[in-house]
Amino acid sequence: MKRTRLLISGRVQGVCYRAETWRHARRLQLTGWVRNLRDGRVEAVFEGHGEDVETMVSWCKKGPSLATVTDIEIVDEPLSGHTTEFIIRHEGA
């Protein structure tokens, strides 16, 4: 099992990035969340089987067709086990 946090920069708000991330994460049976940040980035946390998390990270590097990802920060974190599903959160700091 693995937990990874992503900070995604570029044209990633207003292009269905969160909704498509939710759809892909649910398909892979990952838990965690995704949200827009006030600075224009998208933040996401994925927990699940290592290969599924890596598949999701690879997808996030490109995102949906209208997105343009210019940078992505990837940080592996200790498992939390606090989430039981994948959700879209409200805008964060």
C-alpha positions as CSV (number, residue, x, y, z in Angstrom):
1,M,0.0,0.0,0.0
2,K,1.1,3.5,-0.8
3,R,0.1,7.2,-0.1
4,T,1.2,10.0,-2.4
5,R,0.4,13.7,-2.4
6,L,0.6,15.8,-5.6
7,L,0.7,19.5,-6.2
8,I,-0.2,20.1,-9.8
9,S,0.6,23.4,-11.6
10,G,-0.5,24.8,-14.9
11,R,-3.9,25.2,-16.5
12,V,-5.5,22.8,-14.1
13,Q,-8.6,24.7,-12.9
14,G,-11.7,25.2,-14.9
15,V,-10.8,22.3,-17.2
16,C,-12.6,19.4,-15.3
17,Y,-9.3,18.3,-13.7
18,R,-10.9,17.5,-10.3
19,A,-13.8,15.7,-11.8
20,E,-11.6,13.6,-14.1
21,T,-9.2,12.8,-11.3
22,W,-12.1,11.6,-9.2
23,R,-13.4,9.4,-12.0
24,H,-10.0,7.8,-12.6
25,A,-9.2,7.4,-8.9
26,R,-12.5,5.7,-8.3
27,R,-12.0,3.4,-11.3
28,L,-8.6,2.4,-9.7
29,Q,-10.3,1.9,-6.3
30,L,-8.0,4.5,-4.7
31,T,-9.0,6.5,-1.6
32,G,-8.1,10.1,-0.9
33,W,-9.1,13.4,-2.2
34,V,-8.6,16.2,-4.8
35,R,-9.1,20.0,-4.4
36,N,-8.4,23.3,-6.1
37,L,-6.0,25.6,-4.3
38,R,-6.4,29.4,-4.2
39,D,-3.1,29.8,-5.9
40,G,-4.3,28.1,-9.1
41,R,-2.8,24.6,-8.4
42,V,-4.7,21.4,-7.8
43,E,-3.7,19.2,-4.8
44,A,-4.5,15.5,-4.6
45,V,-3.8,12.6,-2.2
46,F,-4.0,9.0,-3.3
47,E,-3.9,5.9,-1.2
48,G,-4.0,2.3,-2.5
49,H,-2.0,-0.4,-4.1
50,G,1.4,0.9,-5.2
51,E,0.9,0.2,-8.9
52,D,-2.5,1.8,-8.9
53,V,-1.2,5.0,-7.2
54,E,1.6,5.1,-9.8
55,T,-0.9,4.8,-12.6
56,M,-2.8,7.7,-11.1
57,V,0.4,9.8,-10.8
58,S,1.2,9.1,-14.5
59,W,-2.3,10.2,-15.5
60,C,-2.0,13.4,-13.4
61,K,1.1,14.4,-15.2
62,K,-1.1,15.0,-18.3
63,G,-4.6,15.4,-16.9
64,P,-7.8,15.8,-18.9
65,S,-7.6,17.0,-22.5
66,L,-8.2,20.7,-21.8
67,A,-5.5,20.8,-19.0
68,T,-1.9,21.8,-19.5
69,V,0.3,20.5,-16.6
70,T,3.5,22.5,-16.3
71,D,4.8,21.2,-13.0
72,I,4.0,18.5,-10.5
73,E,5.4,18.0,-7.0
74,I,5.2,14.4,-5.8
75,V,5.7,13.5,-2.2
76,D,5.3,10.0,-0.8
77,E,3.7,10.0,2.7
78,P,3.0,7.5,5.5
79,L,-0.3,5.7,5.0
80,S,-3.1,7.3,7.0
81,G,-6.0,4.9,6.4
82,H,-8.4,7.8,7.4
83,T,-10.3,7.7,4.1
84,T,-12.5,5.0,2.8
85,E,-13.4,6.6,-0.6
86,F,-12.1,9.2,-3.0
87,I,-13.7,12.6,-2.8
88,I,-13.6,16.1,-4.2
89,R,-12.9,18.6,-1.4
90,H,-13.7,22.3,-1.4
91,E,-11.0,24.8,-2.3
92,G,-8.1,25.0,0.1
93,A,-5.4,27.4,1.2
